[in-house]
Amino acid sequence: NLPPVVNITKPQNGISIGPDTVIELAGTATDPEGGSVTLSWDATTGYNPETGAGSQIYTVTPSATGEWKPSDTIPYNNGTGCIEVDDTLRLRLKATDPQSIEGQDFIIIKILRFC
């Protein structure tokens, strides 16, 4: 049994956005054996592309139309005014087939806010 083939189509890898910027999440996944797949998104904060390590993983739940902003999931705002942000996220789309075999794709997004 081969893992699903996963491809993130939106957003573009390497973009820089603010923590309150709404972006569209979209991707495709197919099971080589023709089975159905279950999709899930997550984001890893403090991601280092060289080591593959990050600080914390958050479940990402886009809207029904695929819209999402990082501050919906990650606590970049604390309610006391502007907080500067300089973070690197790994945004991952994971697909699981009926035999619980997983495939994934990920992109890197820079999150920046200056006060």
CORVEN-V173753 format. One record per residue. RES is the residue in one small letter. PHI is phi as a letter, one per 20 degrees, with the letter a starting at -180 (* if undefined). PSI is psi in degrees with one decimal (NA if undefined). OMEGA is omega in whole degrees, 0 to 359 (999 if undefined). Layout:
RES/PHI/PSI/OMEGA  RES/PHI/PSI/OMEGA
This chain:
n/*/122.9/180  l/e/151.4/178  p/f/155.5/175  p/g/150.8/176  v/e/121.7/188  v/c/140.4/179  n/b/118.9/173  i/e/124.2/180  t/d/-23.9/176  k/b/137.7/2  p/e/-179.3/179  q/f/140.6/176  n/f/138.5/173  g/n/5.8/180  i/f/157.0/173  s/d/129.3/181  i/b/164.7/172  g/e/160.8/182  p/f/-20.1/180  d/d/10.4/179  t/f/128.2/178  v/e/128.1/176  i/c/162.2/178  e/e/131.1/175  l/d/129.3/178  a/b/150.3/178  g/a/171.5/179  t/c/153.9/175  a/b/135.7/177  t/c/144.9/177  d/e/122.2/180  p/g/-25.6/179  e/e/2.4/176  g/n/6.6/180  g/f/168.5/176  s/f/156.2/178  v/c/149.7/175  t/d/129.0/183  l/d/146.6/173  s/b/147.7/178  w/d/148.1/168  d/b/163.4/179  a/c/133.6/176  t/d/121.4/179  t/e/160.8/177  g/l/31.9/187  y/f/135.2/176  n/d/106.8/182  p/f/-26.3/181  e/f/-36.3/182  t/d/-18.8/184  g/m/7.2/182  a/e/152.9/177  g/b/176.1/183  s/e/-57.1/185  q/b/145.3/179  i/d/130.4/178  y/d/138.5/172  t/f/133.7/180  v/d/129.0/178  t/c/96.9/177  p/f/161.6/175  s/f/174.4/179  a/g/-26.1/179  t/e/5.3/177  g/n/4.5/182  e/e/145.3/180  w/b/145.5/170  k/c/142.5/185  p/g/-37.9/182  s/f/-9.6/172  d/f/-26.6/187  t/d/-40.0/189  i/d/132.4/185  p/f/70.3/177  y/e/-17.7/182  n/d/136.6/179  n/d/7.4/176  g/n/3.2/182  t/d/22.5/180  g/o/-164.9/184  c/f/129.8/176  i/d/126.3/178  e/f/143.0/181  v/c/133.4/173  d/b/93.8/187  d/c/152.5/173  t/d/122.6/180  l/d/141.8/164  r/d/115.3/177  l/e/120.2/187  r/d/138.2/170  l/d/122.7/182  k/d/139.2/177  a/c/136.0/180  t/c/129.5/181  d/e/177.1/183  p/f/-21.1/178  q/e/13.8/179  s/m/23.2/173  i/e/134.6/185  e/d/144.2/169  g/c/158.8/182  q/b/160.1/169  d/b/150.5/177  f/b/157.6/175  i/c/165.3/178  i/d/132.4/178  i/c/135.2/175  k/e/129.8/179  i/d/119.1/183  l/c/137.6/170  r/b/129.3/177  f/d/137.2/182  c/d/NA/999
